[in-house]
Amino acid sequence: MNDPRQTQLRKEMKKYEKTTLALSIRQLCNTLIPLVGLWVAAYYSLSISYWLTLPLALAAGMFVVRTFIIFHDCCHGSFFTNKKANDIVGIITGTITHVPYLQWKNEHSIHHATSSNLDKRGVGDLWIMTVQEYAEASSFGKLCYRLYRNPFVMFVLGPFAVFLVQYRFNRKGARRKERLNTYLMNVLIVAMYAILILLVGWEAVLLIQLPSFYIAGALGIWLFYVQHQFEESYFEHDEQWSYVHAAVEGSSYYRLPKPLQWLTGNIGFHHVHHLSPKVPNYYLEQAHVETPPLHKATTIGIKESFLSLKVALWDEQTKRFVSFKEAKKHAIKKQRIPA
């Protein structure tokens, strides 16, 4: 952190840490209006064919992802200049996305302050074991970790476990204001569904909301996963850890086709976001393009991103993620080497 180049890089982000009200309002409109429109269209299509309803519901789910990006910016206080406006919009978008505003805001701030720090894992991040930790874990601990890292568990069961169950409860040590906010948002979510059921019936809500909710949740987990879990990532213990290195080397640039980049609110420029969380999502691309040092961030395309599914353990010796199979081979090879 004492490196003047790192200090300068963080300073260069200051000019992008600006909220433009017109852009924020426009993003609210071009996100929430299509979301409501797609949901209504999906409802009316039920009388024609569910094969017409399903793609509309899935498209609505993509706009839920974009809604989450607005929620995410509100949590960082970067969507509006006014704190109350961020809080109000954050609670509304959090209700739509099923995420408790203050709980996620507090956990996510810890995630930014500790990302890629091996000594400060466990809050607002994914469960990551080092090769040595896994080798020393009990059989039950290894089983739990393998289940957690299994793609079916993470991306099929995960959205329901996280967004429907985990987020309905307060985290350990939460303060009164955060606890009350979680209760409030649980009530708002129940109220939202109660109104929808009264308007269109529970069958319609289930047929539309289930695929919409699932695709949004699965994509949300996938985006968070792939932008921190790649082979040549960055992890260090606290004494060697650097905020700037963690941002630029420990977060990827997920290069997506323009339509997907738009739907995901530019969150693919994750290295920029981690370097400066105060940059609104609509300035992330500009910050990346105009700042040459950021071009060195690991760039991952859609095809390459699926390779991240094989990484599971952080190898402190080689400074990279390895698969369970690679870790096992290395352990066997090490055992064969005479002392």
Sequence and secondary structure as in RCSB ss.txt:
>XXXX:A:sequence
MNDPRQTQLRKEMKKYEKTTLALSIRQLCNTLIPLVGLWVAAYYSLSISYWLTLPLALAAGMFVVRTFIIFHDCC
HGSFFTNKKANDIVGIITGTITHVPYLQWKNEHSIHHATSSNLDKRGVGDLWIMTVQEYAEASSFGKLCYRLYRN
PFVMFVLGPFAVFLVQYRFNRKGARRKERLNTYLMNVLIVAMYAILILLVGWEAVLLIQLPSFYIAGALGIWLFY
VQHQFEESYFEHDEQWSYVHAAVEGSSYYRLPKPLQWLTGNIGFHHVHHLSPKVPNYYLEQAHVETPPLHKATTI
GIKESFLSLKVALWDEQTKRFVSFKEAKKHAIKKQRIPA
>XXXX:A:secstr
   HHHHHHHHHGGGG    HHHHHHHHHHHHHHHHHHHHHHHHHTTT HHHHHHHHHHHHHHHHHHHHHHHHHH
HT S SSHHHHHHHHHHHHHHHT  HHHHHHHHHHHHHHTTBTTS SSSS   EEHHHHHHS HHHHHHHHHHH 
HHIIIIIHHHIIIIIGGGS  TT  HHHHHHHHHHHHHHHHHHHHHHHHH HHHHHHHHHHHHHHHHHHHHHHHH
HTT  TT   B TTT  HHHHHHHHS EE   HHHHHHTTTTTBHHHHHH TTS GGGHHHHHHT GGGGGS EE
 HHHHGGGGG  EEETTTTEEE HHHHHHHHHHHHHS  
